[in-house]
Amino acid sequence: MAELDEIIHQPLRLKIMAALNALPAAAGLEFSRLKKLTGATDGNLGAHIETLAKAGYVSVDKAFVGKKPQTTVTATAAGRGAFARHVATLQEIIAGKQV
């Protein structure tokens, strides 16, 4: 049976990946929107996004809109696959197929 993905399983990273996976494949969320959705602080959210990026699960795009920095986070194909496997494993556990 599949195992839970330890990178995704952490509660804040699970929230980030769930929010990103609810979007169309090429769409991302701005850092400020992710912060509101997750209730995380800037530093905590940034650290968890970095962990996901190092794993190849998200891409981070930094740009300037006018004179303001804007960070957009997008789930990669690898991240979407990992999230789908993680959710499938959770569903197996809920259904009693895995002990």
All heavy atoms as an XYZ file, in Angstrom:
726
protein
N       0.835     -1.194      0.000
C       0.000      0.000      0.000
C       0.876      1.253      0.000
O       1.990      1.239      0.495
C      -0.894      0.027      1.240
C      -1.909     -1.064      1.312
S      -3.459     -0.459      0.663
C      -4.367     -1.973      0.674
N       0.326      2.302     -0.524
C       1.049      3.575     -0.567
C       1.196      4.155      0.831
O       0.417      3.857      1.731
C       0.301      4.557     -1.462
N       2.216      4.978      0.991
C       2.432      5.638      2.275
C       2.115      7.118      2.143
O       2.160      7.686      1.051
C       3.881      5.452      2.712
C       4.199      4.002      3.024
C       5.447      3.853      3.855
O       5.886      4.835      4.464
O       5.961      2.734      3.888
N       1.821      7.736      3.267
C       1.576      9.174      3.272
C       2.851      9.915      2.917
O       3.945      9.500      3.301
C       1.071      9.614      4.650
C      -0.308      9.088      5.037
C      -0.613      9.428      6.486
C      -1.378      9.649      4.126
N       2.712     10.998      2.192
C       3.847     11.831      1.809
C       4.188     12.738      2.984
O       3.410     13.621      3.339
C       3.476     12.648      0.574
C       4.625     13.432      0.006
O       5.332     14.117      0.789
O       4.826     13.384     -1.214
N       5.335     12.516      3.601
C       5.730     13.270      4.792
C       5.886     14.767      4.514
O       5.701     15.587      5.403
C       7.019     12.704      5.393
C       6.835     11.331      6.014
C       5.846     11.314      7.164
O       5.820     12.262      7.981
O       5.076     10.338      7.249
N       6.221     15.125      3.292
C       6.363     16.552      2.961
C       4.990     17.210      2.946
O       4.783     18.267      3.522
C       7.090     16.738      1.617
C       8.542     16.278      1.761
C       7.018     18.197      1.156
C       9.314     16.218      0.471
N       4.034     16.559      2.326
C       2.687     17.124      2.212
C       1.898     16.979      3.512
O       1.063     17.819      3.829
C       1.916     16.462      1.048
C       2.570     16.836     -0.281
C       0.447     16.866      1.044
C       1.971     16.141     -1.475
N       2.156     15.945      4.272
C       1.324     15.614      5.427
C       1.312     16.689      6.522
O       0.330     16.815      7.245
C       1.762     14.266      6.014
C       0.764     13.698      6.971
N      -0.504     13.314      6.584
C       0.829     13.464      8.298
C      -1.163     12.863      7.630
N      -0.392     12.938      8.693
N       2.356     17.479      6.634
C       2.407     18.544      7.645
C       1.190     19.451      7.412
O       0.893     19.818      6.272
C       3.729     19.306      7.510
C       4.071     20.205      8.658
C       3.318     21.517      8.649
O       2.804     21.980      7.647
N       3.239     22.124      9.823
N       0.436     19.817      8.453
C      -0.840     20.528      8.267
C      -0.798     21.784      7.390
O      -1.659     21.956      6.524
C      -1.267     20.868      9.698
C      -0.672     19.774     10.519
C       0.663     19.480      9.872
N       0.176     22.654      7.575
C       0.207     23.874      6.769
C       0.534     23.555      5.306
O      -0.080     24.115      4.398
C       1.205     24.892      7.337
C       1.311     26.213      6.586
C      -0.052     26.883      6.403
C       2.264     27.148      7.293
N       1.462     22.644      5.085
C       1.790     22.273      3.707
C       0.610     21.572      3.041
O       0.373     21.748      1.843
C       3.062     21.426      3.670
C       4.290     22.245      4.062
C       5.581     21.548      3.759
N       5.828     20.379      4.550
C       6.581     20.328      5.636
N       7.179     21.422      6.080
N       6.773     19.196      6.277
N      -0.158     20.806      3.807
C      -1.354     20.165      3.267
C      -2.373     21.227      2.844
O      -2.977     21.134      1.770
C      -1.961     19.223      4.311
C      -3.193     18.428      3.892
C      -2.903     17.542      2.692
C      -3.687     17.594      5.059
N      -2.533     22.265      3.652
C      -3.446     23.367      3.300
C      -2.975     24.075      2.030
O      -3.786     24.405      1.155
C      -3.525     24.389      4.432
C      -4.306     23.937      5.630
C      -4.309     25.032      6.693
C      -4.959     24.588      7.971
N      -4.924     25.639      9.003
N      -1.670     24.325      1.930
C      -1.116     24.994      0.746
C      -1.389     24.161     -0.494
O      -1.890     24.662     -1.509
C       0.399     25.245      0.907
C       0.669     26.250      2.031
C       1.017     25.719     -0.410
C       2.130     26.301      2.485
N      -1.068     22.872     -0.419
C      -1.241     21.998     -1.583
C      -2.717     21.832     -1.937
O      -3.064     21.795     -3.126
C      -0.581     20.642     -1.328
C       0.934     20.695     -1.260
S       1.729     21.388     -2.738
C       1.317     20.148     -3.968
N      -3.581     21.760     -0.943
C      -5.020     21.646     -1.219
C      -5.526     22.892     -1.939
O      -6.281     22.796     -2.915
C      -5.792     21.418      0.076
N      -5.093     24.056     -1.477
C      -5.523     25.312     -2.113
C      -5.025     25.392     -3.553
O      -5.781     25.773     -4.449
C      -5.007     26.506     -1.306
N      -3.780     25.013     -3.773
C      -3.213     25.083     -5.125
C      -3.833     24.052     -6.050
O      -4.027     24.311     -7.243
C      -1.697     24.914     -5.075
C      -0.932     26.023     -4.354
C       0.547     25.680     -4.270
C      -1.138     27.372     -5.029
N      -4.151     22.874     -5.526
C      -4.729     21.821     -6.352
C      -6.190     22.079     -6.688
O      -6.743     21.428     -7.566
C      -4.556     20.456     -5.672
C      -3.199     19.873     -5.976
O      -3.034     19.201     -6.981
N      -2.223     20.147     -5.132
N      -6.817     23.021     -6.012
C      -8.196     23.389     -6.331
C      -8.259     24.291     -7.565
O      -9.333     24.512     -8.116
C      -8.837     24.093     -5.138
N      -7.096     24.766     -8.001
C      -7.004     25.671     -9.151
C      -6.734     24.899    -10.438
O      -6.228     23.770    -10.383
C      -5.855     26.664     -8.942
C      -5.918     27.552     -7.702
C      -4.606     28.316     -7.559
C      -7.093     28.500     -7.794
N      -6.997     25.504    -11.594
C      -6.569     24.892    -12.853
C      -5.042     24.703    -12.851
O      -4.323     25.416    -12.146
C      -6.992     25.920    -13.913
C      -8.063     26.734    -13.254
C      -7.727     26.759    -11.793
N      -4.568     23.767    -13.650
C      -3.163     23.353    -13.626
C      -2.146     24.490    -13.691
O      -1.156     24.466    -12.985
C      -2.897     22.355    -14.737
N      -2.328     25.468    -14.519
C      -1.312     26.518    -14.685
C      -1.518     27.714    -13.754
O      -0.713     28.634    -13.748
C      -1.291     26.984    -16.136
N      -2.582     27.696    -12.979
C      -2.895     28.846    -12.125
C      -2.165     28.751    -10.787
O      -1.899     27.667    -10.284
C      -4.398     28.942    -11.896
N      -1.854     29.914    -10.244
C      -1.206     29.968     -8.943
C      -1.927     30.936     -8.025
O      -2.901     31.576     -8.424
N      -1.445     30.999     -6.811
C      -2.006     31.934     -5.830
C      -0.921     32.878     -5.351
O       0.228     32.466     -5.159
C      -2.560     31.178     -4.622
C      -3.873     30.439     -4.805
C      -4.186     29.600     -3.576
C      -5.001     31.422     -5.068
N      -1.304     34.119     -5.136
C      -0.374     35.094     -4.582
C      -0.124     34.751     -3.122
O      -0.983     34.208     -2.429
C      -0.955     36.497     -4.691
C      -1.067     37.005     -6.109
C      -1.698     38.384     -6.150
O      -1.634     39.119     -5.142
O      -2.263     38.705     -7.200
N       1.073     35.089     -2.664
C       1.484     34.828     -1.290
C       0.456     35.372     -0.301
O       0.070     34.684      0.639
C       2.857     35.464     -1.043
C       3.449     35.147      0.294
C       4.277     34.055      0.456
C       3.190     35.947      1.396
C       4.832     33.752      1.692
C       3.736     35.667      2.640
C       4.563     34.565      2.786
N      -0.014     36.594     -0.531
C      -0.961     37.208      0.408
C      -2.274     36.431      0.468
O      -2.885     36.302      1.529
C      -1.220     38.671      0.036
O      -1.749     38.759     -1.270
N      -2.702     35.883     -0.656
C      -3.938     35.082     -0.686
C      -3.723     33.765      0.066
O      -4.589     33.328      0.834
C      -4.349     34.815     -2.138
C      -5.611     34.001     -2.260
C      -6.832     34.829     -1.944
N      -8.024     34.022     -2.149
C      -8.967     33.843     -1.236
N      -8.900     34.452     -0.086
N      -9.993     33.085     -1.492
N      -2.567     33.127     -0.146
C      -2.253     31.897      0.582
C      -2.181     32.159      2.084
O      -2.624     31.345      2.887
C      -0.923     31.312      0.106
C      -0.973     30.315     -1.035
C       0.428     29.936     -1.476
C      -1.782     29.096     -0.677
N      -1.635     33.306      2.439
C      -1.532     33.672      3.857
C      -2.927     33.766      4.480
O      -3.165     33.249      5.563
C      -0.775     34.995      3.987
C      -0.549     35.428      5.411
C       0.224     36.733      5.452
C       0.222     37.300      6.857
N       0.815     38.603      6.941
N      -3.849     34.407      3.762
C      -5.222     34.524      4.264
C      -5.898     33.157      4.355
O      -6.582     32.859      5.327
C      -6.052     35.425      3.348
C      -5.929     36.876      3.645
C      -6.898     37.663      2.793
C      -6.837     39.124      3.150
N      -7.742     39.926      2.335
N      -5.725     32.333      3.339
C      -6.367     31.020      3.304
C      -5.869     30.097      4.410
O      -6.635     29.307      4.960
C      -6.130     30.340      1.950
C      -6.913     30.877      0.766
C      -6.401     30.260     -0.530
C      -8.397     30.596      0.936
N      -4.580     30.195      4.721
C      -3.980     29.270      5.686
C      -3.918     29.818      7.100
O      -3.771     29.050      8.048
C      -2.558     28.885      5.258
O      -1.739     30.066      5.223
C      -2.550     28.200      3.899
N      -3.985     31.132      7.260
C      -3.855     31.742      8.576
C      -2.431     31.741      9.093
O      -2.197     31.939     10.280
N      -1.473     31.513      8.218
C      -0.057     31.440      8.604
C       0.566     32.833      8.679
O       0.056     33.786      8.090
C       0.715     30.597      7.592
N       1.672     32.932      9.401
C       2.449     34.171      9.408
C       3.320     34.204      8.155
O       3.531     33.170      7.503
C       3.360     34.239     10.650
O       4.302     33.161     10.583
C       2.556     34.159     11.942
N       3.846     35.370      7.831
C       4.711     35.493      6.655
C       5.881     34.514      6.706
O       6.140     33.792      5.745
C       5.281     36.921      6.547
C       4.254     37.940      6.089
O       3.151     37.549      5.660
O       4.559     39.151      6.163
N       6.602     34.508      7.839
C       7.787     33.673      7.965
C       7.470     32.189      7.908
O       8.181     31.416      7.253
N       6.416     31.780      8.591
C       6.030     30.370      8.605
C       5.594     29.919      7.223
O       6.019     28.868      6.735
C       4.917     30.155      9.631
C       4.744     28.711     10.023
O       5.591     27.868      9.772
N       3.631     28.418     10.654
N       4.770     30.708      6.562
C       4.311     30.373      5.223
C       5.490     30.305      4.258
O       5.605     29.365      3.470
C       3.271     31.382      4.742
C       2.667     31.117      3.364
C       1.981     29.761      3.311
C       1.682     32.240      3.007
N       6.381     31.278      4.342
C       7.547     31.292      3.468
C       8.410     30.057      3.641
O       8.886     29.466      2.661
N       8.616     29.630      4.883
C       9.436     28.446      5.154
C       8.791     27.186      4.579
O       9.477     26.340      3.992
C       9.646     28.293      6.654
N       7.477     27.068      4.701
C       6.804     25.880      4.188
C       6.740     25.881      2.659
O       6.853     24.814      2.037
C       5.419     25.735      4.809
C       5.486     25.263      6.217
N       5.829     23.979      6.566
C       5.285     25.912      7.387
C       5.821     23.852      7.875
N       5.501     25.029      8.402
N       6.585     27.045      2.062
C       6.631     27.130      0.603
C       8.015     26.727      0.117
O       8.156     26.008     -0.878
C       6.251     28.549      0.118
C       4.754     28.780      0.332
C       6.632     28.748     -1.345
C       4.303     30.207      0.111
N       9.045     27.155      0.820
C      10.420     26.786      0.448
C      10.611     25.269      0.510
O      11.228     24.674     -0.375
C      11.418     27.481      1.367
C      12.851     27.245      0.975
C      13.838     28.010      1.848
O      13.466     29.067      2.392
O      14.972     27.537      1.973
N      10.076     24.621      1.533
C      10.169     23.163      1.654
C       9.481     22.490      0.470
O      10.027     21.552     -0.129
C       9.530     22.684      2.974
O      10.253     23.251      4.061
C       9.537     21.165      3.088
N       8.292     22.973      0.124
C       7.570     22.415     -1.019
C       8.309     22.664     -2.328
O       8.344     21.793     -3.209
C       6.150     22.997     -1.085
C       5.197     22.546      0.015
C       3.953     23.434      0.050
C       4.815     21.080     -0.158
N       8.924     23.832     -2.459
C       9.676     24.157     -3.674
C      10.914     23.268     -3.804
O      11.226     22.774     -4.899
C      10.065     25.631     -3.676
N      11.621     23.048     -2.697
C      12.810     22.179     -2.725
C      12.442     20.753     -3.115
O      13.227     20.059     -3.750
C      13.507     22.187     -1.365
C      14.314     23.436     -1.112
C      15.029     23.375      0.227
C      15.812     24.650      0.479
N      16.470     24.634      1.794
N      11.242     20.317     -2.749
C      10.772     18.977     -3.106
C      10.286     18.924     -4.556
O      10.000     17.847     -5.079
C       9.646     18.557     -2.168
N      10.169     20.089     -5.203
C       9.684     20.144     -6.575
C       8.174     20.127     -6.686
O       7.629     19.920     -7.764
N       7.483     20.362     -5.571
C       6.029     20.306     -5.555
C       5.371     21.623     -5.945
O       4.212     21.629     -6.351
C       5.521     19.884     -4.182
C       5.806     18.442     -3.829
C       5.485     17.943     -2.585
C       6.389     17.562     -4.735
C       5.731     16.618     -2.245
C       6.653     16.246     -4.411
C       6.316     15.775     -3.161
O       6.560     14.464     -2.834
N       6.076     22.727     -5.788
C       5.548     24.034     -6.189
C       6.639     24.822     -6.895
O       7.836     24.575     -6.695
C       5.009     24.873     -4.989
C       3.893     24.151     -4.269
C       6.113     25.268     -4.045
N       6.209     25.754     -7.721
C       7.136     26.722     -8.297
C       6.771     28.089     -7.715
O       5.608     28.345     -7.394
C       7.047     26.738     -9.821
O       5.764     27.140    -10.237
N       7.789     28.916     -7.563
C       7.602     30.235     -6.967
C       8.063     31.273     -7.980
O       9.191     31.217     -8.469
C       8.402     30.366     -5.657
C       8.218     31.745     -5.055
C       7.986     29.279     -4.668
N       7.179     32.202     -8.300
C       7.490     33.262     -9.251
C       7.448     34.588     -8.507
O       6.429     34.930     -7.908
C       6.471     33.269    -10.394
C       6.751     34.363    -11.404
O       7.914     34.507    -11.820
O       5.793     35.075    -11.780
N       8.573     35.291     -8.540
C       8.642     36.602     -7.875
C       8.729     37.673     -8.950
O       9.544     37.587     -9.855
C       9.860     36.667     -6.954
C       9.740     35.684     -5.802
C      10.912     35.789     -4.861
C      10.750     34.745     -3.773
N      10.757     35.300     -2.451
N       7.867     38.662     -8.835
C       7.812     39.747     -9.808
C       7.460     41.034     -9.086
O       7.153     41.032     -7.891
C       6.766     39.431    -10.874
N       7.507     42.115     -9.819
C       7.074     43.400     -9.289
C       5.851     43.853    -10.073
O       5.823     43.796    -11.288
C       8.190     44.453     -9.405
C       9.205     44.344     -8.318
C      10.318     43.529     -8.466
C       9.049     45.041     -7.130
C      11.257     43.411     -7.458
C       9.976     44.933     -6.107
C      11.087     44.117     -6.277
N       4.845     44.278     -9.339
C       3.659     44.878     -9.940
C       3.707     46.327     -9.505
O       3.482     46.640     -8.336
C       2.370     44.175     -9.464
C       1.152     44.875    -10.028
C       2.396     42.713     -9.858
N       4.037     47.179    -10.450
C       4.346     48.559    -10.090
C       5.635     48.533     -9.300
O       6.641     48.021     -9.760
N       5.613     49.021     -8.099
C       6.798     48.994     -7.244
C       6.667     47.993     -6.103
O       7.511     47.937     -5.226
C       7.063     50.391     -6.679
C       7.452     51.392     -7.740
C       7.835     52.714     -7.139
C       8.280     53.661     -8.238
N       8.795     54.908     -7.718
N       5.592     47.192     -6.143
C       5.352     46.234     -5.069
C       5.763     44.830     -5.495
O       5.405     44.377     -6.591
C       3.868     46.223     -4.680
C       3.394     47.516     -4.036
C       1.954     47.433     -3.639
C       1.842     46.574     -2.407
N       0.479     46.531     -1.854
N       6.501     44.134     -4.633
C       6.849     42.749     -4.960
C       5.615     41.855     -4.880
O       4.725     42.078     -4.059
C       7.868     42.369     -3.889
C       7.606     43.298     -2.758
C       7.042     44.565     -3.350
N       5.577     40.869     -5.770
C       4.455     39.933     -5.780
C       5.016     38.524     -5.970
O       5.733     38.257     -6.922
C       3.488     40.259     -6.912
C       2.256     39.389     -6.931
C       1.329     39.792     -8.045
O       1.719     39.818     -9.212
N       0.101     40.110     -7.690
N       4.684     37.648     -5.044
C       5.121     36.262     -5.113
C       3.911     35.393     -5.417
O       2.898     35.473     -4.726
C       5.756     35.820     -3.770
O       6.876     36.660     -3.500
C       6.198     34.374     -3.813
N       4.034     34.584     -6.463
C       2.956     33.678     -6.853
C       3.462     32.246     -6.740
O       4.551     31.935     -7.209
C       2.488     33.964     -8.296
O       2.089     35.336     -8.382
C       1.325     33.073     -8.690
N       2.661     31.406     -6.123
C       3.016     30.003     -5.913
C       2.072     29.144     -6.752
O       0.852     29.344     -6.728
C       2.909     29.623     -4.422
C       3.348     28.193     -4.193
C       3.723     30.582     -3.562
N       2.645     28.185     -7.489
C       1.878     27.310     -8.366
C       2.284     25.865     -8.116
O       3.479     25.577     -7.980
C       2.147     27.665     -9.851
O       1.907     29.067    -10.042
C       1.269     26.866    -10.793
N       1.328     24.960     -8.057
C       1.638     23.537     -7.928
C       2.227     23.035     -9.243
O       1.710     23.351    -10.316
C       0.393     22.743     -7.569
N       3.312     22.275     -9.155
C       3.915     21.677    -10.342
C       3.174     20.373    -10.668
O       2.382     19.872     -9.865
C       5.396     21.360    -10.102
O       5.481     20.376     -9.057
C       6.189     22.608     -9.725
N       3.485     19.796    -11.826
C       2.903     18.501    -12.183
C       3.301     17.448    -11.143
O       2.478     16.624    -10.728
C       3.345     18.087    -13.583
N       4.557     17.488    -10.705
C       5.017     16.540     -9.683
C       4.268     16.759     -8.376
O       3.896     15.796     -7.695
C       6.524     16.691     -9.462
N       4.020     18.017     -8.024
C       3.293     18.331     -6.805
C       1.847     17.875     -6.872
O       1.293     17.360     -5.897
N       1.239     18.051     -8.029
C      -0.153     17.608     -8.203
C      -0.247     16.088     -8.097
O      -1.166     15.548     -7.489
C      -0.720     18.104     -9.534
C      -1.022     19.593     -9.514
C      -1.593     20.071    -10.855
N      -1.923     21.478    -10.749
C      -3.076     21.954    -10.275
N      -4.003     21.134     -9.862
N      -3.294     23.239    -10.211
N       0.730     15.407     -8.677
C       0.755     13.945     -8.594
C       0.948     13.471     -7.164
O       0.266     12.543     -6.702
N       1.882     14.100     -6.458
C       2.145     13.732     -5.060
C       0.916     13.988     -4.199
O       0.579     13.177     -3.335
C       3.357     14.514     -4.534
N       0.236     15.103     -4.445
C      -0.966     15.425     -3.670
C      -2.067     14.395     -3.951
O      -2.737     13.925     -3.025
C      -1.453     16.835     -4.002
C      -2.654     17.258     -3.213
C      -2.537     17.636     -1.885
C      -3.918     17.279     -3.786
C      -3.652     18.026     -1.140
C      -5.031     17.664     -3.065
C      -4.898     18.036     -1.735
N      -2.243     14.032     -5.211
C      -3.265     13.041     -5.572
C      -2.975     11.697     -4.895
O      -3.899     11.045     -4.381
C      -3.332     12.870     -7.088
N      -1.704     11.290     -4.874
C      -1.342     10.026     -4.215
C      -1.583     10.112     -2.707
O      -2.058      9.164     -2.087
C       0.115      9.668     -4.508
C       0.344      9.189     -5.935
C       1.757      8.683     -6.159
N       2.775      9.705     -5.952
C       3.143     10.611     -6.854
N       2.562     10.631     -8.055
N       4.085     11.495     -6.585
N      -1.257     11.272     -2.123
C      -1.451     11.476     -0.689
C      -2.940     11.381     -0.336
O      -3.321     10.694      0.619
C      -0.884     12.841     -0.278
C      -0.883     13.086      1.188
N       0.069     12.555      2.022
C      -1.726     13.790      1.982
C      -0.174     12.933      3.270
N      -1.258     13.686      3.268
N      -3.767     12.044     -1.109
C      -5.222     12.011     -0.880
C      -5.751     10.588     -1.067
O      -6.576     10.117     -0.279
C      -5.947     13.017     -1.806
C      -7.457     12.817     -1.779
C      -5.593     14.444     -1.416
N      -5.272      9.885     -2.084
C      -5.715      8.507     -2.314
C      -5.344      7.616     -1.124
O      -6.142      6.763     -0.709
C      -5.093      7.962     -3.597
N      -4.168      7.821     -0.566
C      -3.756      7.054      0.608
C      -4.654      7.365      1.795
O      -5.073      6.456      2.523
C      -2.279      7.339      0.955
O      -1.469      6.993     -0.175
C      -1.824      6.547      2.160
N      -4.965      8.646      2.003
C      -5.885      9.020      3.079
C      -7.246      8.365      2.881
O      -7.856      7.866      3.831
C      -6.040     10.545      3.156
C      -4.845     11.322      3.692
C      -5.068     12.818      3.497
C      -4.585     11.003      5.147
N      -7.717      8.319      1.644
C      -9.011      7.702      1.358
C      -8.979      6.200      1.641
O      -9.953      5.640      2.140
C      -9.428      7.977     -0.087
C      -9.807      9.429     -0.302
C     -10.030      9.793     -1.753
O      -9.469      9.173     -2.657
N     -10.834     10.818     -1.975
N      -7.840      5.556      1.344
C      -7.696      4.129      1.653
C      -7.750      3.899      3.164
O      -8.373      2.944      3.629
C      -6.384      3.584      1.099
C      -6.358      3.432     -0.399
C      -5.018      2.934     -0.920
O      -4.118      2.604     -0.103
O      -4.859      2.897     -2.143
N      -7.096      4.757      3.902
C      -7.100      4.637      5.361
C      -8.521      4.811      5.901
O      -8.984      4.029      6.730
C      -6.137      5.652      6.005
C      -4.688      5.307      5.659
C      -6.327      5.715      7.517
C      -3.689      6.406      5.988
N      -9.216      5.823      5.398
C     -10.595      6.075      5.834
C     -11.496      4.887      5.509
O     -12.351      4.494      6.302
C     -11.131      7.372      5.197
C     -10.388      8.581      5.784
C     -12.643      7.502      5.396
C     -10.594      9.857      5.019
N     -11.275      4.281      4.353
C     -12.100      3.154      3.926
C     -11.703      1.854      4.629
O     -12.344      0.819      4.430
C     -11.998      2.981      2.412
N     -10.638      1.908      5.433
C     -10.203      0.725      6.162
C      -9.398     -0.252      5.342
O      -9.248     -1.404      5.701
N      -8.856      0.223      4.213
C      -8.077     -0.666      3.336
C      -6.613     -0.732      3.718
O      -5.851     -1.486      3.159
C      -8.200     -0.203      1.878
C      -9.604     -0.325      1.346
C      -9.680      0.167     -0.059
C     -11.105      0.100     -0.584
N     -11.216      0.663     -1.929
N      -6.197      0.129      4.638
C      -4.791      0.153      5.034
C      -4.718      0.229      6.554
O      -5.477      0.956      7.183
C      -4.093      1.363      4.409
C      -2.590      1.354      4.594
C      -1.959      2.509      3.863
O      -2.470      3.630      3.900
N      -0.866      2.260      3.225
N      -3.829     -0.514      7.118
C      -3.678     -0.502      8.581
C      -2.320      0.028      8.954
O      -1.362     -0.162      8.325
C      -3.872     -1.915      9.164
C      -3.714     -1.888     10.668
C      -5.224     -2.445      8.788
